[in-house]
Amino acid sequence: METWFRALKALADPRAPWPERRKGLRLYALSLLGVQGVFLLLLSPFLPRADHPLLFGLALVGGGWFFWLGERTRKEKTPLSPLVAAGFGASLAFFLGVMGLLLRPWGLGLWLLGGVGFYLLLRRAEAALGGGGGGGP
């Protein structure tokens, strides 16, 4: 537990070693994703199926918008931009998860698309922290 707090402290310090900052960012992003996953699990029995053809398009446009916001935020050179970009990635996964529950059974593929978007934004946010590692342009 102490190493988690040390990693989160390192995330706030731009002079901390990059592996500690990366660990803190991953811990932050995965905790957001975990909390939102619990909400999706609790919400799933209560969401009715809504099989409207335009809803799938709305899900794709909304997911693209979250991804675009995460990318735009990541490109800003502020100390908090990687955290906000990772937060937008978790929001993307949650939004597409809810839309996938509405459009089930075929819409559950949207949840996987949200997971891919989360992963891409997380990797790019790690690269924006500075230091080592790749993760995109």
DSSP file (Angstrom, degrees, kcal/mol; ACC not computed):
  #  RESIDUE AA STRUCTURE BP1 BP2  ACC     N-H-->O    O-->H-N    N-H-->O    O-->H-N    TCO  KAPPA ALPHA  PHI   PSI    X-CA   Y-CA   Z-CA
    1    1 A M     >        0   0    0      0, 0.0     4,-1.7     0, 0.0     5,-0.2   0.000 360.0 360.0 360.0 -35.3    0.0    0.0    0.0
    2    2 A E  H  >  +     0   0    0      1,-0.2     4,-2.2     2,-0.2     5,-0.2   0.866 360.0  55.0 -66.1 -35.4    2.9    2.3    0.7
    3    3 A T  H  > S+     0   0    0      1,-0.2     4,-2.2     2,-0.2    -1,-0.2   0.831 104.4  55.6 -68.1 -29.9    4.3    1.8   -2.8
    4    4 A W  H  > S+     0   0    0      2,-0.2     4,-2.4     1,-0.2    -1,-0.2   0.931 109.3  45.3 -65.2 -45.1    0.9    2.9   -4.2
    5    5 A F  H  X S+     0   0    0     -4,-1.7     4,-2.3     1,-0.2    -2,-0.2   0.880 112.0  52.1 -66.8 -36.2    1.1    6.2   -2.3
    6    6 A R  H  X S+     0   0    0     -4,-2.2     4,-2.2     2,-0.2    -1,-0.2   0.899 110.1  49.0 -64.8 -39.7    4.7    6.7   -3.3
    7    7 A A  H  X S+     0   0    0     -4,-2.2     4,-1.5     2,-0.2    17,-0.4   0.902 111.5  48.5 -67.0 -40.6    3.7    6.2   -7.0
    8    8 A L  H  X S+     0   0    0     -4,-2.4     4,-0.9     2,-0.2    -2,-0.2   0.864 111.3  50.7 -68.4 -34.6    0.8    8.6   -6.7
    9    9 A K  H >X S+     0   0    0     -4,-2.3     4,-0.7     1,-0.2     3,-0.6   0.903 108.2  52.7 -65.5 -41.0    3.1   11.2   -5.1
   10   10 A A  H >< S+     0   0    0     -4,-2.2     3,-0.6     1,-0.2     6,-0.4   0.818 100.6  62.4 -64.9 -30.2    5.7   10.7   -7.8
   11   11 A L  H 3< S+     0   0    0     -4,-1.5    -1,-0.2     1,-0.2    -2,-0.2   0.856 104.1  47.7 -63.5 -34.3    2.9   11.4  -10.4
   12   12 A A  H << S+     0   0    0     -4,-0.9    -1,-0.2    -3,-0.6    -2,-0.2   0.631 100.9  75.5 -81.2 -13.7    2.5   14.9   -9.0
   13   13 A D    X<  -     0   0    0     -4,-0.7     3,-1.6    -3,-0.6    -1,-0.1  -0.878  63.3-162.3-104.8 112.0    6.2   15.6   -9.0
   14   14 A P  T 3  S+     0   0    0      0, 0.0    -1,-0.1     0, 0.0    -4,-0.1   0.697  91.2  55.6 -66.2 -16.7    7.7   16.3  -12.4
   15   15 A R  T 3  S+     0   0    0      2,-0.1     3,-0.1     3,-0.0    -5,-0.1   0.435  83.8 109.3 -94.0   0.6   11.2   15.6  -11.2
   16   16 A A  S <  S-     0   0    0     -3,-1.6     5,-0.0    -6,-0.4    -6,-0.0  -0.337  86.3 -80.9 -71.7 157.7   10.4   12.1   -9.9
   17   17 A P     >  -     0   0    0      0, 0.0     4,-2.0     0, 0.0     3,-0.5  -0.306  38.8-123.4 -60.6 142.3   11.8    9.1  -11.7
   18   18 A W  H  > S+     0   0    0      1,-0.2     4,-2.8     2,-0.2     5,-0.2   0.863 107.2  56.1 -60.0 -40.7    9.8    8.2  -14.8
   19   19 A P  H  > S+     0   0    0      0, 0.0     4,-2.1     0, 0.0    -1,-0.2   0.888 109.7  47.4 -61.5 -35.4    9.1    4.6  -13.8
   20   20 A E  H  > S+     0   0    0     -3,-0.5     4,-2.1     2,-0.2    -9,-0.2   0.901 112.7  48.5 -69.1 -40.1    7.5    5.8  -10.6
   21   21 A R  H  X S+     0   0    0     -4,-2.0     4,-2.3     2,-0.2    -1,-0.2   0.901 111.6  50.0 -65.9 -40.1    5.5    8.4  -12.4
   22   22 A R  H  X S+     0   0    0     -4,-2.8     4,-2.5     2,-0.2    -2,-0.2   0.906 109.6  50.9 -64.6 -41.2    4.3    5.8  -15.0
   23   23 A K  H  X S+     0   0    0     -4,-2.1     4,-2.4    -5,-0.2    -1,-0.2   0.895 110.4  50.1 -62.6 -39.8    3.3    3.5  -12.2
   24   24 A G  H  X S+     0   0    0     -4,-2.1     4,-2.5   -17,-0.4    -2,-0.2   0.896 110.1  49.5 -65.3 -40.5    1.3    6.3  -10.6
   25   25 A L  H  X S+     0   0    0     -4,-2.3     4,-2.8     2,-0.2     5,-0.2   0.912 112.0  48.2 -65.3 -41.7   -0.4    7.1  -13.8
   26   26 A R  H  X S+     0   0    0     -4,-2.5     4,-2.8     2,-0.2     5,-0.3   0.916 111.8  49.6 -64.2 -42.2   -1.4    3.5  -14.4
   27   27 A L  H  X S+     0   0    0     -4,-2.4     4,-1.9     2,-0.2    -2,-0.2   0.922 113.4  46.8 -61.7 -44.3   -2.6    3.2  -10.8
   28   28 A Y  H  X S+     0   0    0     -4,-2.5     4,-2.0     2,-0.2    -2,-0.2   0.945 115.9  43.9 -61.7 -50.0   -4.7    6.3  -11.2
   29   29 A A  H  X S+     0   0    0     -4,-2.8     4,-2.4     1,-0.2    -2,-0.2   0.903 114.6  48.2 -66.7 -42.1   -6.2    5.3  -14.6
   30   30 A L  H  X S+     0   0    0     -4,-2.8     4,-2.3    -5,-0.2    -1,-0.2   0.828 109.3  53.4 -71.0 -29.9   -6.9    1.7  -13.6
   31   31 A S  H  X S+     0   0    0     -4,-1.9     4,-2.4    -5,-0.3    -1,-0.2   0.904 110.1  48.3 -69.3 -39.1   -8.6    2.8  -10.4
   32   32 A L  H  X S+     0   0    0     -4,-2.0     4,-2.3     1,-0.2    -2,-0.2   0.941 113.3  47.4 -60.8 -46.3  -10.8    5.1  -12.5
   33   33 A L  H  X S+     0   0    0     -4,-2.4     4,-2.0     1,-0.2    -2,-0.2   0.881 111.5  51.4 -63.5 -38.3  -11.6    2.2  -14.9
   34   34 A G  H  X S+     0   0    0     -4,-2.3     4,-2.0     2,-0.2    -1,-0.2   0.913 110.0  47.7 -65.8 -43.7  -12.3   -0.1  -12.0
   35   35 A V  H  X S+     0   0    0     -4,-2.4     4,-1.9     1,-0.2    -2,-0.2   0.920 114.4  46.9 -63.9 -42.7  -14.7    2.2  -10.3
   36   36 A Q  H  X S+     0   0    0     -4,-2.3     4,-2.2     1,-0.2    -1,-0.2   0.842 109.0  55.4 -69.1 -31.4  -16.5    2.8  -13.5
   37   37 A G  H  X S+     0   0    0     -4,-2.0     4,-2.3     2,-0.2    -1,-0.2   0.880 105.8  51.6 -65.8 -38.2  -16.6   -0.9  -14.2
   38   38 A V  H  X S+     0   0    0     -4,-2.0     4,-2.4     2,-0.2    -2,-0.2   0.915 109.6  50.0 -64.1 -42.0  -18.3   -1.5  -10.9
   39   39 A F  H  X S+     0   0    0     -4,-1.9     4,-2.1     2,-0.2    -2,-0.2   0.899 109.8  50.8 -62.8 -39.7  -20.9    1.1  -11.8
   40   40 A L  H  X S+     0   0    0     -4,-2.2     4,-1.8     2,-0.2    -2,-0.2   0.909 110.2  49.9 -62.4 -41.2  -21.4   -0.7  -15.2
   41   41 A L  H  < S+     0   0    0     -4,-2.3    -2,-0.2     1,-0.2    -1,-0.2   0.903 113.7  44.9 -64.4 -41.2  -21.9   -4.0  -13.4
   42   42 A L  H  < S+     0   0    0     -4,-2.4     4,-0.2     1,-0.2    -1,-0.2   0.816 115.8  47.9 -71.5 -29.7  -24.4   -2.5  -11.0
   43   43 A L  H >X S+     0   0    0     -4,-2.1     3,-1.4    -5,-0.2     4,-1.0   0.742  90.7  83.1 -81.3 -24.6  -26.2   -0.7  -13.9
   44   44 A S  T 3< S+     0   0    0     -4,-1.8     3,-0.4     1,-0.3    -1,-0.2   0.816  86.7  51.3 -57.9 -38.5  -26.4   -3.6  -16.2
   45   45 A P  T 34 S+     0   0    0      0, 0.0    -1,-0.3     0, 0.0    -2,-0.1   0.762 113.2  47.2 -71.0 -18.3  -29.5   -5.3  -14.8
   46   46 A F  T <4 S+     0   0    0     -3,-1.4    -2,-0.2    -4,-0.2    -3,-0.1   0.591  87.5  93.9 -99.9 -11.2  -31.5   -2.1  -15.0
   47   47 A L     <  -     0   0    0     -4,-1.0     2,-0.1    -3,-0.4     3,-0.1  -0.717  67.0-144.4 -85.2 122.9  -30.7   -0.9  -18.5
   48   48 A P        -     0   0    0      0, 0.0     2,-0.3     0, 0.0    -2,-0.1  -0.400  27.6 -94.4 -78.8 162.0  -33.3   -1.9  -21.0
   49   49 A R        -     0   0    0     -2,-0.1     2,-0.4    54,-0.1    54,-0.2  -0.596  37.7-173.0 -72.6 135.4  -32.4   -2.9  -24.6
   50   50 A A        -     0   0    0     52,-3.2     2,-1.6    -2,-0.3     5,-0.1  -0.797   2.4-177.3-132.0  89.5  -32.7    0.1  -26.9
   51   51 A D        +     0   0    0     -2,-0.4    52,-0.1     4,-0.1    -2,-0.1  -0.450  23.5 147.2 -92.7  64.4  -32.2   -1.2  -30.4
   52   52 A H    >>  -     0   0    0     -2,-1.6     3,-1.0     1,-0.1     4,-0.7  -0.837  48.6-135.9 -99.0 136.2  -32.5    2.1  -32.4
   53   53 A P  H 3> S+     0   0    0      0, 0.0     4,-0.8     0, 0.0     3,-0.5   0.834 103.2  52.5 -62.9 -32.6  -30.3    2.3  -35.5
   54   54 A L  H 3> S+     0   0    0      1,-0.2     4,-2.3     2,-0.2     5,-0.2   0.700  94.5  72.2 -75.9 -17.7  -29.1    5.8  -34.8
   55   55 A L  H <> S+     0   0    0     -3,-1.0     4,-2.1     1,-0.2    -1,-0.2   0.856  94.1  53.1 -66.7 -34.4  -28.0    4.9  -31.3
   56   56 A F  H  X S+     0   0    0     -4,-0.7     4,-2.0    -3,-0.5    -1,-0.2   0.912 110.1  47.7 -66.4 -42.1  -25.0    3.0  -32.7
   57   57 A G  H  X S+     0   0    0     -4,-0.8     4,-2.6     1,-0.2    -2,-0.2   0.896 110.2  52.5 -63.7 -40.8  -23.9    6.0  -34.7
   58   58 A L  H  X S+     0   0    0     -4,-2.3     4,-2.8     1,-0.2     5,-0.2   0.887 107.6  52.6 -61.7 -38.5  -24.3    8.2  -31.7
   59   59 A A  H  X S+     0   0    0     -4,-2.1     4,-2.5     2,-0.2    -2,-0.2   0.915 110.9  46.3 -63.6 -43.0  -22.1    5.8  -29.7
   60   60 A L  H  X S+     0   0    0     -4,-2.0     4,-2.4     2,-0.2    -2,-0.2   0.907 114.3  47.1 -67.8 -40.8  -19.4    6.0  -32.3
   61   61 A V  H  X S+     0   0    0     -4,-2.6     4,-2.1     2,-0.2    -2,-0.2   0.926 114.5  47.1 -65.8 -43.8  -19.6    9.8  -32.6
   62   62 A G  H  X S+     0   0    0     -4,-2.8     4,-2.2     2,-0.2    -2,-0.2   0.898 112.7  49.0 -64.5 -40.9  -19.5   10.1  -28.8
   63   63 A G  H  X S+     0   0    0     -4,-2.5     4,-2.3    -5,-0.2    -1,-0.2   0.905 111.2  49.8 -64.9 -41.0  -16.6    7.7  -28.4
   64   64 A G  H  X S+     0   0    0     -4,-2.4     4,-2.6     1,-0.2    -2,-0.2   0.873 108.9  53.3 -63.6 -36.6  -14.7    9.6  -31.1
   65   65 A W  H  X S+     0   0    0     -4,-2.1     4,-2.5     2,-0.2    -2,-0.2   0.923 109.1  47.8 -65.2 -44.1  -15.4   12.8  -29.3
   66   66 A F  H  X S+     0   0    0     -4,-2.2     4,-2.3     2,-0.2    -2,-0.2   0.907 113.0  49.1 -61.8 -41.1  -14.0   11.4  -26.0
   67   67 A F  H  X S+     0   0    0     -4,-2.3     4,-2.5     2,-0.2    -2,-0.2   0.919 110.9  49.7 -65.2 -42.3  -10.9   10.1  -27.8
   68   68 A W  H  X S+     0   0    0     -4,-2.6     4,-2.7     2,-0.2    -2,-0.2   0.900 110.5  50.3 -63.2 -41.1  -10.4   13.5  -29.6
   69   69 A L  H  X S+     0   0    0     -4,-2.5     4,-2.4     2,-0.2    -1,-0.2   0.907 111.1  49.3 -63.1 -41.0  -10.7   15.3  -26.2
   70   70 A G  H  X S+     0   0    0     -4,-2.3     4,-2.3     2,-0.2    -2,-0.2   0.909 112.8  46.9 -64.2 -41.9   -8.1   13.0  -24.7
   71   71 A E  H  X S+     0   0    0     -4,-2.5     4,-1.7     2,-0.2    -2,-0.2   0.919 112.9  48.8 -65.6 -43.6   -5.7   13.5  -27.6
   72   72 A R  H  X S+     0   0    0     -4,-2.7     4,-0.6     1,-0.2    -2,-0.2   0.898 113.5  46.9 -64.0 -40.1   -6.1   17.3  -27.5
   73   73 A T  H >< S+     0   0    0     -4,-2.4     3,-1.0     1,-0.2     5,-0.3   0.895 108.9  55.0 -67.7 -39.9   -5.6   17.3  -23.8
   74   74 A R  H 3< S+     0   0    0     -4,-2.3    -1,-0.2     1,-0.2    -2,-0.2   0.847 102.2  57.5 -63.4 -33.5   -2.5   15.1  -24.0
   75   75 A K  H 3< S+     0   0    0     -4,-1.7    -1,-0.2    -5,-0.1     2,-0.2   0.667  85.1  95.6 -75.1 -15.8   -0.9   17.4  -26.5
   76   76 A E  S << S-     0   0    0     -3,-1.0     2,-0.8    -4,-0.6     5,-0.1  -0.532  78.5-133.6 -70.9 143.0   -1.0   20.3  -24.1
   77   77 A K        +     0   0    0     -2,-0.2    -1,-0.1     4,-0.1    -2,-0.1  -0.375  60.2 124.1 -99.7  55.7    2.2   20.6  -22.2
   78   78 A T  S >  S-     0   0    0     -2,-0.8     3,-0.9    -5,-0.3    -2,-0.0  -0.768  71.3-115.4-106.9 158.7    0.9   21.0  -18.7
   79   79 A P  T 3  S+     0   0    0      0, 0.0     4,-0.3     0, 0.0    -1,-0.1   0.806 114.6  45.1 -63.5 -27.8    1.8   18.8  -15.7
   80   80 A L  T 3> S+     0   0    0      1,-0.2     4,-2.2     2,-0.1     3,-0.4   0.519  84.4  94.0 -94.7  -4.6   -1.8   17.5  -15.4
   81   81 A S  H <> S+     0   0    0     -3,-0.9     4,-2.5     1,-0.2     5,-0.2   0.862  82.9  52.9 -61.8 -36.7   -2.5   16.8  -19.1
   82   82 A P  H  > S+     0   0    0      0, 0.0     4,-2.1     0, 0.0    -1,-0.2   0.890 110.3  49.2 -64.4 -34.4   -1.5   13.1  -18.9
   83   83 A L  H  > S+     0   0    0     -3,-0.4     4,-2.1    -4,-0.3    -2,-0.2   0.917 112.7  46.4 -67.7 -42.4   -3.9   12.6  -16.0
   84   84 A V  H  X S+     0   0    0     -4,-2.2     4,-2.3     2,-0.2    -1,-0.2   0.897 111.3  52.2 -67.0 -39.6   -6.7   14.3  -17.7
   85   85 A A  H  X S+     0   0    0     -4,-2.5     4,-1.8    -5,-0.2    -1,-0.2   0.908 110.1  48.3 -63.2 -41.4   -6.0   12.3  -20.9
   86   86 A A  H  X S+     0   0    0     -4,-2.1     4,-2.0     2,-0.2    -1,-0.2   0.873 109.9  53.4 -65.9 -35.6   -6.1    9.1  -19.0
   87   87 A G  H  X S+     0   0    0     -4,-2.1     4,-2.2     1,-0.2    -2,-0.2   0.889 106.8  50.9 -64.6 -39.4   -9.4   10.2  -17.4
   88   88 A F  H  X S+     0   0    0     -4,-2.3     4,-2.3     2,-0.2    -1,-0.2   0.858 107.6  54.8 -65.4 -33.7  -10.9   10.8  -20.8
   89   89 A G  H  X S+     0   0    0     -4,-1.8     4,-2.0     2,-0.2    -2,-0.2   0.908 109.2  46.3 -63.9 -41.6   -9.8    7.3  -21.8
   90   90 A A  H  X S+     0   0    0     -4,-2.0     4,-2.2     2,-0.2    -2,-0.2   0.880 111.9  51.5 -67.9 -36.9  -11.6    5.9  -18.8
   91   91 A S  H  X S+     0   0    0     -4,-2.2     4,-2.8     2,-0.2    -2,-0.2   0.877 107.4  53.6 -65.9 -36.9  -14.7    8.0  -19.6
   92   92 A L  H  X S+     0   0    0     -4,-2.3     4,-2.5     2,-0.2     5,-0.2   0.923 109.6  47.5 -61.1 -45.5  -14.5    6.7  -23.2
   93   93 A A  H  X S+     0   0    0     -4,-2.0     4,-1.6    21,-0.2    -2,-0.2   0.892 114.0  47.5 -64.9 -39.3  -14.6    3.1  -21.9
   94   94 A F  H  X S+     0   0    0     -4,-2.2     4,-2.5     2,-0.2     5,-0.2   0.936 112.3  48.7 -67.6 -46.1  -17.5    3.9  -19.6
   95   95 A F  H  X S+     0   0    0     -4,-2.8     4,-2.5     1,-0.2     5,-0.2   0.938 114.5  44.3 -60.3 -48.0  -19.5    5.7  -22.2
   96   96 A L  H  X S+     0   0    0     -4,-2.5     4,-2.1     1,-0.2    -1,-0.2   0.807 111.1  56.2 -69.8 -26.4  -19.1    2.9  -24.8
   97   97 A G  H  X S+     0   0    0     -4,-1.6     4,-1.9    -5,-0.2    -2,-0.2   0.919 109.2  45.1 -67.5 -43.4  -19.8    0.4  -22.1
   98   98 A V  H  X S+     0   0    0     -4,-2.5     4,-2.0     2,-0.2    -2,-0.2   0.924 114.7  48.3 -64.9 -43.8  -23.2    2.0  -21.3
   99   99 A M  H  X S+     0   0    0     -4,-2.5     4,-1.9     1,-0.2    -1,-0.2   0.879 109.8  53.4 -64.8 -36.0  -24.0    2.3  -25.0
  100  100 A G  H  < S+     0   0    0     -4,-2.1     7,-0.2     1,-0.2    -1,-0.2   0.865 107.0  51.5 -65.5 -36.0  -23.0   -1.3  -25.5
  101  101 A L  H >< S+     0   0    0     -4,-1.9     3,-0.9     1,-0.2    -1,-0.2   0.879 110.0  49.6 -67.4 -36.4  -25.3   -2.4  -22.7
  102  102 A L  H 3< S+     0   0    0     -4,-2.0   -52,-3.2     1,-0.2    -2,-0.2   0.874 116.9  40.9 -67.3 -35.8  -28.2   -0.5  -24.4
  103  103 A L  T 3X S-     0   0    0     -4,-1.9     4,-2.0   -54,-0.2     3,-0.4   0.133  99.6-179.1 -99.5  19.4  -27.5   -2.1  -27.8
  104  104 A R  T <4  +     0   0    0     -3,-0.9   -54,-0.1     1,-0.3    -3,-0.1  -0.228  48.5  26.5 -63.0 153.8  -26.8   -5.6  -26.5
  105  105 A P  T >4 S+     0   0    0      0, 0.0     3,-1.0     0, 0.0    -1,-0.3  -0.974 136.2  25.9 -84.9 -24.7  -26.0   -8.3  -27.6
  106  106 A W  T >4 S+     0   0    0     -3,-0.4     3,-1.2     1,-0.2    -2,-0.2   0.789 115.4  65.1 -73.8 -24.6  -24.2   -6.9  -30.6
  107  107 A G  T >X S+     0   0    0     -4,-2.0     3,-2.2     1,-0.3     4,-0.5   0.599  75.8  86.4 -73.6 -10.2  -23.4   -3.6  -29.0
  108  108 A L  H X> S+     0   0    0     -3,-1.0     4,-1.0     1,-0.3     3,-0.6   0.709  75.2  72.0 -65.0 -16.3  -21.2   -5.3  -26.4
  109  109 A G  H <> S+     0   0    0     -3,-1.2     4,-2.0     1,-0.2    -1,-0.3   0.763  86.0  66.0 -64.8 -24.4  -18.4   -4.9  -29.1
  110  110 A L  H <> S+     0   0    0     -3,-2.2     4,-2.4     1,-0.2    -1,-0.2   0.855  94.2  58.0 -63.8 -33.7  -18.5   -1.2  -28.2
  111  111 A W  H <X S+     0   0    0     -3,-0.6     4,-1.8    -4,-0.5    -1,-0.2   0.906 106.3  48.1 -62.8 -40.5  -17.2   -2.1  -24.8
  112  112 A L  H  X S+     0   0    0     -4,-1.0     4,-2.1     2,-0.2    -1,-0.2   0.894 109.8  52.4 -65.8 -39.5  -14.2   -3.7  -26.4
  113  113 A L  H  X S+     0   0    0     -4,-2.0     4,-2.3     1,-0.2    -2,-0.2   0.883 108.0  51.8 -62.4 -38.4  -13.7   -0.6  -28.6
  114  114 A G  H  X S+     0   0    0     -4,-2.4     4,-2.4     2,-0.2   -21,-0.2   0.871 107.6  52.5 -64.8 -37.2  -13.8    1.5  -25.5
  115  115 A G  H  X S+     0   0    0     -4,-1.8     4,-2.3     2,-0.2    -2,-0.2   0.887 109.1  49.1 -65.3 -38.9  -11.2   -0.7  -23.9
  116  116 A V  H  X S+     0   0    0     -4,-2.1     4,-2.5     2,-0.2    -2,-0.2   0.914 111.4  49.4 -65.8 -42.8   -8.9   -0.2  -26.9
  117  117 A G  H  X S+     0   0    0     -4,-2.3     4,-2.4     2,-0.2    -2,-0.2   0.895 110.7  50.6 -63.0 -40.3   -9.5    3.6  -26.8
  118  118 A F  H  X S+     0   0    0     -4,-2.4     4,-2.5     2,-0.2    -2,-0.2   0.927 110.8  49.1 -61.2 -45.6   -8.6    3.6  -23.1
  119  119 A Y  H  X S+     0   0    0     -4,-2.3     4,-2.6     2,-0.2    -2,-0.2   0.917 111.6  48.6 -62.1 -44.2   -5.4    1.6  -23.7
  120  120 A L  H  X S+     0   0    0     -4,-2.5     4,-2.2     1,-0.2    -1,-0.2   0.928 113.5  46.0 -63.2 -44.9   -4.3    3.9  -26.5
  121  121 A L  H  X S+     0   0    0     -4,-2.4     4,-2.1     1,-0.2    -1,-0.2   0.875 112.5  51.5 -67.1 -35.0   -4.9    7.1  -24.5
  122  122 A L  H  X S+     0   0    0     -4,-2.5     4,-2.2    -5,-0.2    -2,-0.2   0.934 110.7  47.6 -65.8 -45.2   -3.2    5.5  -21.5
  123  123 A R  H  X S+     0   0    0     -4,-2.6     4,-1.7     1,-0.2    -2,-0.2   0.898 114.3  46.6 -62.5 -40.3   -0.1    4.6  -23.5
  124  124 A R  H  X S+     0   0    0     -4,-2.2     4,-1.7     2,-0.2    -1,-0.2   0.843 110.2  53.0 -72.1 -33.1    0.0    8.1  -25.1
  125  125 A A  H  X S+     0   0    0     -4,-2.1     4,-0.9     2,-0.2    -2,-0.2   0.876 106.9  53.3 -67.8 -36.5   -0.4    9.7  -21.7
  126  126 A E  H >< S+     0   0    0     -4,-2.2     3,-0.7     1,-0.2     4,-0.4   0.913 109.2  48.6 -61.9 -41.7    2.5    7.7  -20.4
  127  127 A A  H >< S+     0   0    0     -4,-1.7     3,-1.0     1,-0.2    -1,-0.2   0.841 106.7  56.9 -66.7 -32.6    4.6    9.0  -23.3
  128  128 A A  H 3< S+     0   0    0     -4,-1.7    -1,-0.2     1,-0.2    -2,-0.2   0.675  91.1  72.2 -73.5 -16.2    3.5   12.5  -22.5
  129  129 A L  T << S-     0   0    0     -4,-0.9    -1,-0.2    -3,-0.7    -2,-0.2   0.771 105.8-127.9 -65.8 -23.4    4.8   12.2  -19.0
  130  130 A G    <   +     0   0    0     -3,-1.0     2,-0.3    -4,-0.4    -1,-0.2  -0.334  68.2  74.6  96.7 173.7    8.3   12.3  -20.4
  131  131 A G  S    S-     0   0    0     -2,-0.1    -1,-0.1    -3,-0.1     2,-0.0  -0.605  90.3 -14.0  85.4-144.1   11.1    9.9  -19.9
  132  132 A G  S    S+     0   0    0     -2,-0.3    -2,-0.1    -3,-0.1    -3,-0.1  -0.118  86.7  67.0 -88.5-176.0   11.2    6.5  -21.5
  133  133 A G        -     0   0    0     -2,-0.0    -3,-0.1     2,-0.0     2,-0.1   0.296  59.9-119.5  85.9 150.3    8.7    4.4  -23.3
  134  134 A G        +     0   0    0      1,-0.1    -7,-0.1     3,-0.0    -8,-0.0  -0.015  37.2 150.5 -98.8-152.7    6.8    4.8  -26.5
  135  135 A G        -     0   0    0     -9,-0.1    -8,-0.1    -8,-0.1    -9,-0.1   0.487  63.5 -57.0 135.8   8.4    3.1    5.0  -27.0
  136  136 A G              0   0    0      1,-0.1   -16,-0.0   -13,-0.1     0, 0.0  -0.532 360.0 360.0 120.5 175.0    2.3    7.0  -30.1
  137  137 A P              0   0    0      0, 0.0    -1,-0.1     0, 0.0   -13,-0.0   0.472 360.0 360.0 -72.6 360.0    2.9   10.4  -31.6
